[in-house]
Amino acid sequence: MSMPDPLVNPQKSRRGAARLWRATFISLDGLRAGWGETAFRQETFVAALLIPTSFWIAHDWVEAALLAGSVVLVLIVELLNAAVETAIDRIGPEWHVLSKRAKDLGSAAVLLALLLCGGIWLAALWEFFSG
């Protein structure tokens, strides 16, 4: 009988409900790790204000979903950006043109998500207060 390889992720061998249960805790670990990022914390505080507000200013469920979803999208992209930065930092602390490029691309993704969210919210607020 062969011994399991200690370098292989044990999550890969789980199936069914056990895999789903463990994946839930892994995701919660990811949220805790995200909370350690200043930008994610700041965006979470803004989300805590904007998501309830989206249900107040929306005319229907589609508008509420678009408003709240744009805010959640910013949080998702911020977590992915933090994941890229963490992976690059694990490779090494020295400056490298490809490391900089990867981090810049992640940052640009966050910027685009923020611009999209801001544009959606500005249009909704304009409609809410002008009509």
HUWO-V138054 format. One record per residue. N is the residue number from 1. RES is the residue in one small letter. PSI is psi in degrees with one decimal (NA if undefined). BURIAL is # if it has 16 or more other C-alpha atoms within 10 Angstrom, else .. D_LAST is the distance of its C-alpha to the last C-alpha in Angstrom with 2 decimals. Layout:
# HUWO-V138054
n->N res->RES psi->PSI burial->BURIAL d_last->D_LAST
n->N res->RES psi->PSI burial->BURIAL d_last->D_LAST
This chain:
# HUWO-V138054
n->1 res->m psi->130.5 burial->. d_last->73.03
n->2 res->s psi->149.1 burial->. d_last->70.85
n->3 res->m psi->143.7 burial->. d_last->68.84
n->4 res->p psi->145.2 burial->. d_last->65.08
n->5 res->d psi->120.3 burial->. d_last->64.03
n->6 res->p psi->-14.3 burial->. d_last->62.58
n->7 res->l psi->-9.1 burial->. d_last->60.41
n->8 res->v psi->135.6 burial->. d_last->58.58
n->9 res->n psi->120.4 burial->. d_last->55.38
n->10 res->p psi->-20.5 burial->. d_last->56.30
n->11 res->q psi->-28.4 burial->. d_last->52.76
n->12 res->k psi->-25.9 burial->. d_last->53.75
n->13 res->s psi->-9.5 burial->. d_last->56.38
n->14 res->r psi->151.1 burial->. d_last->54.22
n->15 res->r psi->158.1 burial->. d_last->52.99
n->16 res->g psi->-138.4 burial->. d_last->50.73
n->17 res->a psi->-33.7 burial->. d_last->49.39
n->18 res->a psi->-40.3 burial->. d_last->51.38
n->19 res->r psi->-44.0 burial->. d_last->49.68
n->20 res->l psi->-44.2 burial->. d_last->46.20
n->21 res->w psi->-47.7 burial->. d_last->47.06
n->22 res->r psi->-38.5 burial->. d_last->48.42
n->23 res->a psi->-33.6 burial->. d_last->45.52
n->24 res->t psi->-44.5 burial->. d_last->43.15
n->25 res->f psi->-33.2 burial->. d_last->45.15
n->26 res->i psi->-42.1 burial->. d_last->45.31
n->27 res->s psi->-39.8 burial->. d_last->41.50
n->28 res->l psi->-36.9 burial->. d_last->41.34
n->29 res->d psi->-38.9 burial->. d_last->43.88
n->30 res->g psi->-40.2 burial->. d_last->41.58
n->31 res->l psi->-39.0 burial->. d_last->38.67
n->32 res->r psi->-40.4 burial->. d_last->41.14
n->33 res->a psi->-40.8 burial->. d_last->42.26
n->34 res->g psi->-37.0 burial-># d_last->38.68
n->35 res->w psi->-24.1 burial->. d_last->38.23
n->36 res->g psi->-10.0 burial->. d_last->41.06
n->37 res->e psi->125.5 burial->. d_last->38.95
n->38 res->t psi->-45.7 burial->. d_last->37.09
n->39 res->a psi->-40.6 burial->. d_last->34.18
n->40 res->f psi->-41.2 burial-># d_last->33.73
n->41 res->r psi->-45.6 burial->. d_last->33.82
n->42 res->q psi->-45.1 burial->. d_last->31.22
n->43 res->e psi->-31.9 burial-># d_last->28.88
n->44 res->t psi->-40.4 burial-># d_last->29.60
n->45 res->f psi->-41.8 burial->. d_last->28.63
n->46 res->v psi->-41.2 burial->. d_last->25.25
n->47 res->a psi->-36.3 burial-># d_last->24.90
n->48 res->a psi->-24.2 burial->. d_last->25.76
n->49 res->l psi->-42.6 burial->. d_last->22.65
n->50 res->l psi->-37.1 burial-># d_last->20.22
n->51 res->i psi->-48.3 burial-># d_last->21.31
n->52 res->p psi->-36.3 burial->. d_last->20.64
n->53 res->t psi->-33.3 burial->. d_last->17.26
n->54 res->s psi->-34.1 burial-># d_last->16.38
n->55 res->f psi->-22.6 burial-># d_last->16.91
n->56 res->w psi->-42.2 burial->. d_last->14.74
n->57 res->i psi->-14.8 burial-># d_last->11.50
n->58 res->a psi->145.7 burial-># d_last->12.24
n->59 res->h psi->-27.2 burial->. d_last->11.14
n->60 res->d psi->177.5 burial->. d_last->14.75
n->61 res->w psi->-28.0 burial->. d_last->18.10
n->62 res->v psi->-43.9 burial->. d_last->17.98
n->63 res->e psi->-41.1 burial-># d_last->15.06
n->64 res->a psi->-42.4 burial-># d_last->16.87
n->65 res->a psi->-40.0 burial->. d_last->20.08
n->66 res->l psi->-44.3 burial-># d_last->18.90
n->67 res->l psi->-51.8 burial-># d_last->17.65
n->68 res->a psi->-40.3 burial-># d_last->20.79
n->69 res->g psi->-36.3 burial->. d_last->23.01
n->70 res->s psi->-33.3 burial-># d_last->22.28
n->71 res->v psi->-45.0 burial-># d_last->23.37
n->72 res->v psi->-36.1 burial-># d_last->26.43
n->73 res->l psi->-40.6 burial-># d_last->27.26
n->74 res->v psi->-43.8 burial-># d_last->27.68
n->75 res->l psi->-41.4 burial-># d_last->30.09
n->76 res->i psi->-48.0 burial->. d_last->31.99
n->77 res->v psi->-36.2 burial-># d_last->32.46
n->78 res->e psi->-41.9 burial-># d_last->33.56
n->79 res->l psi->-42.1 burial-># d_last->36.16
n->80 res->l psi->-39.1 burial-># d_last->37.42
n->81 res->n psi->-42.7 burial-># d_last->37.70
n->82 res->a psi->-36.7 burial-># d_last->39.69
n->83 res->a psi->-42.7 burial-># d_last->41.88
n->84 res->v psi->-47.1 burial-># d_last->42.70
n->85 res->e psi->-40.3 burial-># d_last->43.52
n->86 res->t psi->-43.5 burial->. d_last->45.68
n->87 res->a psi->-41.6 burial->. d_last->47.57
n->88 res->i psi->-42.9 burial-># d_last->48.21
n->89 res->d psi->-31.7 burial->. d_last->49.41
n->90 res->r psi->-34.8 burial->. d_last->51.77
n->91 res->i psi->-39.5 burial->. d_last->53.39
n->92 res->g psi->151.0 burial->. d_last->54.34
n->93 res->p psi->-12.6 burial->. d_last->53.28
n->94 res->e psi->152.5 burial->. d_last->54.64
n->95 res->w psi->135.2 burial->. d_last->52.41
n->96 res->h psi->142.9 burial->. d_last->52.25
n->97 res->v psi->-37.2 burial->. d_last->50.28
n->98 res->l psi->-33.9 burial->. d_last->49.18
n->99 res->s psi->-44.5 burial-># d_last->48.17
n->100 res->k psi->-42.8 burial->. d_last->46.04
n->101 res->r psi->-44.2 burial->. d_last->44.52
n->102 res->a psi->-44.4 burial->. d_last->43.67
n->103 res->k psi->-38.7 burial-># d_last->42.04
n->104 res->d psi->-39.9 burial->. d_last->40.13
n->105 res->l psi->-40.9 burial->. d_last->38.83
n->106 res->g psi->-42.3 burial-># d_last->37.66
n->107 res->s psi->-39.0 burial-># d_last->35.93
n->108 res->a psi->-37.0 burial->. d_last->34.24
n->109 res->a psi->-41.2 burial-># d_last->32.96
n->110 res->v psi->-43.8 burial-># d_last->31.39
n->111 res->l psi->-45.6 burial->. d_last->29.82
n->112 res->l psi->-39.5 burial->. d_last->28.29
n->113 res->a psi->-40.8 burial-># d_last->26.96
n->114 res->l psi->-41.2 burial-># d_last->25.42
n->115 res->l psi->-41.7 burial->. d_last->23.85
n->116 res->l psi->-48.4 burial-># d_last->22.45
n->117 res->c psi->-46.9 burial-># d_last->21.07
n->118 res->g psi->-41.6 burial->. d_last->19.61
n->119 res->g psi->-42.9 burial->. d_last->17.98
n->120 res->i psi->-45.4 burial-># d_last->16.42
n->121 res->w psi->-40.5 burial-># d_last->15.18
n->122 res->l psi->-42.9 burial->. d_last->13.86
n->123 res->a psi->-42.3 burial->. d_last->11.87
n->124 res->a psi->-40.9 burial-># d_last->10.52
n->125 res->l psi->-38.2 burial->. d_last->9.84
n->126 res->w psi->-47.2 burial->. d_last->8.15
n->127 res->e psi->-41.9 burial->. d_last->5.72
n->128 res->f psi->-46.5 burial->. d_last->5.75
n->129 res->f psi->-21.2 burial->. d_last->5.74
n->130 res->s psi->-15.2 burial->. d_last->3.79
n->131 res->g psi->NA burial->. d_last->0.00
